[in-house]
Amino acid sequence: MKPYARAERVGALIQSALFDILLKSIKDPRLTSVSITSVKMTSDLKLARIYFASSGSADDAAAGFRKAHGFIKKALAQEIQLRYMPELQFFYDESIDYAVHMDAVLKQLKKENGTNPESTDKE
């Protein structure tokens, strides 16, 4: 059995419940274009680091999460039966922006070198 398997399971439960809460209960327009990318729990289950991506402004989404923090924590407590509800911290997930940037850099390099990705697949 992996260490901290319970923390991973609780993180997955929180991610799933948070998805439902954002979809059905949150009316804040800053959070309509937000998706939860991952939830990392500490081993003692006291802290949940929630990573999100947004098609809008990351600062607006973070402000929306700060404003809705109490409501989200209460809704999660009703949805998930835990002895202690962990403290929630929200972080913008920069990995998607980094992936888009790297994709643009690779495309630019291919364009500058004159290589066509389709031609290498056919050979």
N, C-alpha and C positions, 0 to 999 in steps of 0.2 A: 504494500500500500504506500502511495506517495505521501510525503510529509505535507501537511497543511491541505489535505484533500477537502476537509470540511470548509476551509476558507474559500476554496475555489467553487465548491457547490453553493455556498451562501452567496458568493459574488454573482454566480450565474442566476440564482433566484432573484436577486436584487435587480440585475440587468433586465430580466424578463418582466418583472413587476413594474419597473420604472418605464419600460417601453409602453406598457398598457396605460400607466398613469399619464404619460405625456400625450398619448394618442387620444384618450377619452376624457380626462379630467382637467388638464391644464388649458386655460384659455388665453394665456399670454402670447401675443403674436411674435414675440422674440424667440419663443421656444417651439414654434410650429415647424421650423425647418431644421430641427436638431435631431440627431440620432446618437444613441449611446454606443460607443465603440467597444468599451470594456469596463469592467469593474474589478479593481484590485483590492482585496481585503487584507488587513493585517492578520497575523496568525492568531491573535487573541480576539478577533472579530469585533474590535472596538472602533475601528476606523475603516470606512469604505472610500476609496479614491475612485471617483467616477469620471471616466474620460468620454468626451463628446466631440462630435464633428458637426459643423453647421454650414449650410450653404449660404447663409447670411453673414453678418458680422459676428465674429467670435466674442468681441467685447459686449455686444448687445445680448448675446446668448448667456454669457457669464452673469451679466446684470439680471437677466430674467431668472436664472437659477438662484442668485442671491435673494431676490425678492420672494421666490416661491419655496425657499428652503424649508420653512416650517411646515407648509402644506404638504410638500413632497415627503418629508420625514413622517408626518402623521399618516399619510396615505399608505406609505410603505409598511408602517407598523401594523396597520389594519390588514394589509394584504399578506404579509409574511409573519408568521408566528415565531418570534425569537425572544429569548429571555431578555436580552438587551438590544435595543435598536442602535446600530453603530452610528457614529458621527459621520456625516456626509460631507465630502469635499469634492468640488467639481473642477475639472481641469480640461482645457482645450487640447484635443489630440492633434498634434502637429504632424503626425506621420502621414496623413493623407496629403497635406500641403507639400511635404517633402517628396512624396511619391510623384505628385504632379510635376513638381520642379525637375526631378530627375528624368522623368519621361520627356519633358521639353528639352533638356540638355542632350539626351540621347538622340532625339529627332534632329536637333540642330547639328550634332556631330555627323550623323548619317548624311544629312543634306550637304554639309561642307565637304565630306569625303566622296560624295557622289555614289555611295553604295545604295542599292535598292534592296530592302529586306525581302521582297518577293522573289528577286532573282536568285538569292542564295538558297531559298527553300526549294526551288525547282531543280537545282543541280545535283 
